[in-house]
């Protein structure tokens, strides 16, 4: 492990610094904190890949290490040096600190409201390392309001940092300049992979993404990623904006290097054909619906070989919907990628034990992998439906820009609850077997406790708190004398439609104040929910992947 960490830190360009004072938790406490993540060996059968494609995959695995280095820099300027200091401490306490640091990609415990677990570590910066450390959110916001339309687009865009000039004024710096050294090496490895593969769409994406690292224009490579159809399915670059807790403007680097499960992908292709019909029947005012979605809506079921950067810290991603660039979504739609081996591990290690505690005996058998998998799929599909580009006070804008730091939480709640709404629509239409109706809702209910355990500093958990409390308030969820949760199916269906309407209407209006009022009221853990969560102490909260196949591949390129 130490060799790999030192390699990553060398890529960051940081030297060692003196070790900070003794951390707050001791070695035993840190091991208990780490044990909340169930270790899972991630092995993927690559026997069907020709030798040249395995070589391309190996280069991409190597590239993922640089993504880790970039993400460490983006979290905070201090993180790489803190990691190097920990890597030099071979005591039992030092080993425990290092293991938990690597799991969290920083000195903040994500399951404990980002509390620092190393003495002397500063609180997690809300603006990460995207803005000057001496700046405030209010200063940045006020400066952005003074800019011309063109400069404002750059300042609020995904792929720039905000820095100070020598005179102390704020200015934008493109990622291509901010991370020039690492991006150059990343581009080299992607071009090596492109030279190795014989798959045209994979080659095209890798070459265009490598070029984007220099041009800072990701549009062409996002289009190529949408058109990618290959046995290897890489997602690599700056994507999600949750790390920017001030505004949700800035994209963090992540990588998911995966191989396609062709059989499962073919089975789910029918869902993509239903999206326009779902958009046309969304339970919102007709004027907020889109008459024509983007042309592509590919769904890929994959198995992860390795994940990195923003794609591998704390709670592991089960699926994702990208790209986030509203221009690409409007033109081409968005791609939904289902991480099947991660989902299977989460279901077995986490969800089944939760169901045994949170649900009455008669409902436990209804909790199955298929509805769990299908709802995650529909969650990702619904990210691409509903309001995206909107008009507020006569100006064209986006939901993301209007809702700022509130966007992530509301968007995750929207995808969850509207995913249930959409699955009900497809059951009523006969696309999905309606005999699984109650099992779908019961599996979601069990999974709600899984998500709430992520902590209310995390967007998915905050979004789930909103949903659970809404269902409680509308009588959809019933609590037995033993404290276990069950559903009133008719009231649940009605509440799901109601909350889908409320959330999407707030998004369509770009109503920051309305969203803030809703979240302030509803993003809480109520006593009856907390009583169930307290009983889950012995159940892992999530998985900690160990990338066995990726490690073997790395040895082929060194």
Secondary structure, DSSP 8 states (H G I E B T S, - for coil): -HHHHHHHHHHHT-------S--SS-HHHHHHHHTTEEEEEE----TTS-HHHHHHHHHHHHHHHHHHHHHHHHH-TTHHHHHHHHHT--SHHHHHHHHHHHHHTSSEEGGGTTEE-STT-----TTTTSS-TT--HHHHHHHHHTS-HHHHHHHTSTTEEEEE-TTS-EEEEEHHHHTHHHHHHHHHHHHHHHHH---HHHHHHHHHHHHHHHH---HHHHHHHHT--SSEEEEEEE---TT-TTTS-S--EEEEEEEE-HHHHHHHHHHHTTHHHHHHT-SS-GGGS-SS--S---EEEEEEEEEEETTSSSS--SEEEE---HHHHHHH--EEEEEHHHHHHHIIIIIHHHHHHHB-HHHHTT--HHHHHHHHHHHHHHHTSS--EEEETTEEEEHHHHHGGGHHHHHHHHHHHHHHHHHHHHHHHTSS-GGGHHHHHHHHHHHHHHHHTT-TTSHHHHHHHHHHHHHHHTT-EEE-TTS-EEE-HHHHHHHHHHHHHHHHHHHHHT-HHHHHHHHHHH-S--HHHHHHHHTTTTS-SEEEEEEHHHHHHHTT--
